[in-house]
Amino acid sequence: MTASAAFAGLLLATAAGGQSAAPAPIEAYIEAVHAAIMRAWVQPRSAAVDLHCPMDIVQRDGGHVVQASFGSDCNADAATRESLERAVGKASPLPYAGFERVFQRRIHLVFKHSGH
């Protein structure tokens, strides 16, 4: 199983299609991963207004990122890709404690940015 999230306008949307008052454990996990990466992201001026950039992250127990790769349909320029990759690295280890039951070794994220 792969966790998935879309970051639209730097906000989180889950595959379940929204946020509830008490998020399910997997949604809470995805929100925590999202927050960790977004805290570390320094957006370059060149980030496309219509950014759509899939990224696959592989991590080991404890949330330590061992690999991050972009999907072939990522429309980010080199500076934006570099900044996203750096943010994932800075956020490592990704959230783990308290999420052991829903932890995913492979996470598929889609970074979207609307220019705001």
N, C-alpha and C positions, 0 to 999 in steps of 0.2 A: 504494500500500500504506500502511496506517495501523498504527502500533504501538499496542498496547493493553495496559493493565495494570489490575488491580483491587487496591486497597489495603484489605485486610480486617484490621481490628484494627491498622492501621498497618503491616501486613506485606504483602509483595509476592506476588501469585500471577500467573503468566503464563498466557497462553492455552494453553501447552503443558501446564499443569496440575502444576507443581511445580518444584523446583529440583534440579539435579544438581551433582555435585562440580565439574565444569568446565562452567559455563553456555555455551550457544551464544552467538555474538556478539550476536544480537538480544536474548536474555535478559539478557546483561550490560549492554547499552545501556539496557534498560528498568529494570534494577536501579539503574543509575547515575542515571537521571532520577528515579526514585522516591526514592532517598537524598537527592538534592539538594533536592527539594521538601519532604520530611519534615524535613530539618534546618532549613528556613526556616519551617515551619508552627508557629504559636503557636495551639494549640487553645483556642477560647473555651469558657467554662463552659456555654454554651447548645448546644454540639454535641450533636445527637441521638444517643442510644444506638444507634439503628437507621439511622444515616446511610448514604445511598446517593446519591451525587452524581456523575453523569457530567460530564466536562469535556473539551472539545476544545481543544487547544493548537496554534497555528500558529507556526512558527519559521522563521527564515531560516538560511542557512549560518552556522556558528559557534555555533548554539544560541540565538541571540537571539530571545526570545519577542516576537511582533508582535501576537498576539491570543489571548485565552483566553475561552471561552464555556461556559456551563453547559447541560446537556441539560434538556429540559422536565420530565423525571422526577426532577430533583434535589430531595430532600426537606430540604435544609439551610435553616436560617433565614438571615436577612440577615447576621447577624454571622459565621456559619460560612462562608457564601459569600464574604464580604469577606475573611476570614482565609485561605481557600484561594487566592483570587485574589492576595492580597498575597504568599503563599508562593511562588506561581509567578513573580511579578514579582521577588521577592528572589533566587530561584534562577536567574534569567536572567543570563547565558547558561547554558542547560542544557548538560549534558555533550556534547561534540562531538569534541575531540581524542582520537584513538584509535578513534572510532566512525564515521569517515567512510563506511565501507562499508555500514553499517546505519542511518545517520542517516535520520530520517523528518521531513519538513517538517510533517506533520500527525500529532499523537499524540492518541489517545483514551484517557483515563484514567477509571477509576471509583473514586472515593474511598468507602471503606466504613469504618465505625468501629463497634466493638462496645462502646464505653464504657470501655475500659481504656487 
